[in-house]
Amino acid sequence: MKVKIGILGFCCLMGILSAVQASEVKVLGLFSGKVLLQIDGQSKVLMVGEKYKDIEIISADSKHCVIKNNDQVQTLSLSSDVNVQMKAPNDSIVKIRKDDQGMYRVAGKINEHNVKFLVDTGATQMAMSLSQAHTLRIDLPRDNTIQVETASGKAQAYQINLRSVKIGDIVVYDVPAVVVDGDAPAEVLLGMSFLKRVEMKDQNSVLELKHK
């Protein structure tokens, strides 16, 4: 039986095929509770329960790890080499209008937890207070602290990497951030460690964000 695909059907089919892309994943190291993967040539340590792009670590020990890729679950051993399907970056656009205070505020997620962001292009990294980090259940590395400048002066801060930051359909992974030991900032700052990884256009009091 012959199947014909019209112009519209062909375009839809091509859209589906281009929505995923194959990525090569190799297991470089196995440990209790974490795994060292090489994803398209880039090394990445992932903890159990952590998700990077479309790969989620279900379990890991010194002999095997179990990963979930979309709806497919696979058990891998050391030096396993597997191709997985990654969703291609989409062309979603997020438009943020200035509020009554002349600021850009937008709802989003950090590590799948809901949060309200204040866009701050003057902040080199994303930033939040200690209480905000606790609310978002973020573990703090006690041995990785720095000094930062705040409106109240110098303060100690913890340097971390956020697994994922999501605004609308835009998701950025492994985003550097600082957690300030104190009550400032009052809002979670969406700084340049996120913004430089998206296309950004400010026009007529509307900030437009788009996947690069």
C-alpha positions as CSV (number, residue, x, y, z in Angstrom):
1,M,0.0,0.0,0.0
2,K,1.3,3.4,-1.0
3,V,1.1,6.2,1.5
4,K,1.0,9.8,0.3
5,I,2.0,12.7,2.4
6,G,0.8,16.2,1.3
7,I,2.9,19.3,1.8
8,L,1.3,20.0,5.2
9,G,1.8,16.4,6.3
10,F,5.4,16.5,5.1
11,C,6.2,19.6,7.0
12,C,4.6,18.1,10.2
13,L,6.7,15.0,9.7
14,M,9.9,17.0,9.3
15,G,9.0,19.0,12.4
16,I,8.7,15.8,14.4
17,L,12.0,14.4,13.1
18,S,13.9,17.6,13.8
19,A,12.5,17.8,17.3
20,V,14.9,15.1,18.5
21,Q,18.6,14.6,17.9
22,A,20.9,11.7,18.8
23,S,23.5,12.2,21.5
24,E,26.3,9.9,22.4
25,V,26.5,9.0,26.1
26,K,29.5,7.1,27.6
27,V,29.9,5.9,31.2
28,L,33.4,7.0,32.5
29,G,33.0,6.4,36.2
30,L,30.6,4.7,38.6
31,F,30.2,5.5,42.3
32,S,27.7,5.0,45.1
33,G,25.0,7.5,44.4
34,K,26.6,9.3,41.4
35,V,27.9,8.6,37.9
36,L,30.5,10.3,35.6
37,L,29.1,10.5,32.1
38,Q,30.5,11.8,28.9
39,I,27.7,13.4,26.9
40,D,28.7,14.4,23.3
41,G,32.3,14.7,24.5
42,Q,31.6,16.7,27.6
43,S,32.2,15.2,31.0
44,K,29.4,15.5,33.6
45,V,29.0,14.2,37.2
46,L,25.3,13.5,38.0
47,M,23.9,12.5,41.3
48,V,21.0,10.0,41.7
49,G,17.8,11.9,41.1
50,E,19.6,14.6,39.1
51,K,18.5,15.4,35.5
52,Y,20.7,16.9,32.7
53,K,19.0,17.7,29.5
54,D,16.8,14.6,28.8
55,I,18.9,12.2,30.9
56,E,17.9,11.4,34.5
57,I,19.9,9.2,36.9
58,I,17.6,6.7,38.6
59,S,20.3,4.7,40.5
60,A,24.0,4.3,40.7
61,D,26.6,2.1,42.4
62,S,30.2,1.0,41.7
63,K,29.0,-1.6,39.1
64,H,26.0,-0.2,37.3
65,C,23.8,2.9,36.8
66,V,20.3,3.1,35.6
67,I,19.4,6.1,33.4
68,K,16.0,7.3,32.1
69,N,15.9,9.0,28.7
70,N,12.5,10.4,28.0
71,D,10.4,7.2,28.7
72,Q,13.2,4.7,28.1
73,V,15.1,3.2,31.1
74,Q,18.5,1.7,30.5
75,T,21.0,-0.1,32.7
76,L,24.6,0.8,31.9
77,S,28.0,-0.4,33.2
78,L,31.5,1.1,33.1
79,S,32.5,2.1,29.5
80,S,29.0,1.5,28.2
81,D,28.4,3.5,25.1
82,V,24.9,4.4,24.1
83,N,23.0,6.7,21.8
84,V,20.1,8.6,23.4
85,Q,17.5,10.9,21.9
86,M,17.8,14.5,23.0
87,K,15.1,17.0,22.4
88,A,16.4,19.8,20.2
89,P,16.4,23.3,21.6
90,N,13.1,24.9,20.8
91,D,12.3,28.4,19.4
92,S,10.1,29.4,22.3
93,I,10.0,33.1,23.1
94,V,9.2,34.5,26.5
95,K,8.1,38.1,26.7
96,I,8.3,40.0,30.0
97,R,6.7,43.4,30.4
98,K,7.9,46.0,32.9
99,D,5.9,46.2,36.0
100,D,4.6,49.4,37.8
101,Q,8.1,49.7,39.4
102,G,9.8,49.7,36.0
103,M,11.3,46.2,36.7
104,Y,11.2,42.9,34.8
105,R,9.7,40.2,37.0
106,V,8.8,36.7,35.8
107,A,7.7,33.4,37.2
108,G,9.9,30.3,36.6
109,K,11.5,27.3,38.1
110,I,14.8,26.4,39.7
111,N,15.5,22.6,39.8
112,E,11.7,22.1,39.2
113,H,10.7,24.3,42.2
114,N,8.5,27.4,41.5
115,V,10.2,30.7,42.0
116,K,9.6,34.4,41.1
117,F,12.6,36.1,39.4
118,L,13.8,39.7,39.2
119,V,15.7,40.2,36.0
120,D,19.0,41.9,36.8
121,T,21.5,42.4,33.9
122,G,23.9,44.1,36.4
123,A,24.3,40.8,38.3
124,T,27.1,38.7,36.9
125,Q,25.5,35.6,38.3
126,M,22.1,34.5,39.5
127,A,21.8,35.2,43.2
128,M,19.5,34.5,46.1
129,S,19.4,34.7,49.9
130,L,20.1,31.9,52.3
131,S,16.4,31.5,53.2
132,Q,15.5,31.4,49.5
133,A,18.0,28.6,49.0
134,H,16.6,26.6,51.9
135,T,13.1,27.0,50.5
136,L,14.3,25.7,47.1
137,R,16.1,22.8,48.9
138,I,19.5,23.7,47.6
139,D,22.5,22.0,49.2
140,L,25.3,24.5,50.0
141,P,29.0,23.6,49.6
142,R,30.4,24.8,52.9
143,D,34.0,24.7,51.4
144,N,33.2,26.9,48.4
145,T,32.5,30.4,49.8
146,I,33.4,33.8,48.3
147,Q,33.0,37.5,49.3
148,V,30.3,39.5,47.4
149,E,29.2,43.1,47.4
150,T,25.6,43.8,48.4
151,A,23.6,47.0,49.0
152,S,24.5,46.6,52.7
153,G,28.2,46.0,52.1
154,K,30.4,42.9,51.8
155,A,28.9,39.5,52.7
156,Q,29.8,35.8,52.5
157,A,28.2,33.8,49.7
158,Y,28.2,30.2,48.6
159,Q,29.1,29.5,45.0
160,I,26.8,26.8,43.5
161,N,25.6,25.5,40.1
162,L,21.9,25.2,39.6
163,R,20.8,22.0,37.8
164,S,18.2,23.8,35.7
165,V,16.6,27.2,35.4
166,K,13.3,27.3,33.5
167,I,11.3,30.3,32.2
168,G,8.3,29.4,30.0
169,D,9.6,26.7,27.7
170,I,13.2,28.0,27.9
171,V,15.4,25.7,30.0
172,V,19.1,26.3,30.8
173,Y,21.2,23.7,32.6
174,D,24.1,23.9,35.0
175,V,23.8,27.6,35.8
176,P,26.3,29.3,38.1
177,A,24.8,31.1,41.0
178,V,25.6,32.5,44.5
179,V,23.7,32.1,47.7
180,V,24.3,35.2,50.0
181,D,24.5,34.4,53.7
182,G,21.8,36.8,54.8
183,D,18.4,38.2,53.9
184,A,19.6,39.9,50.7
185,P,18.7,39.9,47.9
186,A,15.0,40.1,48.7
187,E,14.1,38.4,45.4
188,V,15.9,35.7,43.3
189,L,18.0,37.6,40.8
190,L,18.0,36.3,37.2
191,G,21.6,37.4,36.4
192,M,23.9,37.1,33.4
193,S,25.0,33.5,34.1
194,F,21.5,32.7,32.8
195,L,20.8,35.7,30.5
196,K,24.1,35.3,28.5
197,R,23.0,31.8,27.4
198,V,19.8,33.1,25.8
199,E,19.0,35.7,23.1
200,M,17.8,38.8,24.8
201,K,16.1,41.9,23.2
202,D,14.7,44.9,25.1
203,Q,12.2,46.9,23.2
204,N,9.3,49.2,24.1
205,S,9.4,48.1,27.8
206,V,9.2,44.4,26.8
207,L,12.1,42.1,27.4
208,E,12.1,39.2,24.9
209,L,14.1,36.0,25.7
210,K,14.7,33.2,23.3
211,H,16.8,30.0,23.1
212,K,20.2,30.6,21.4
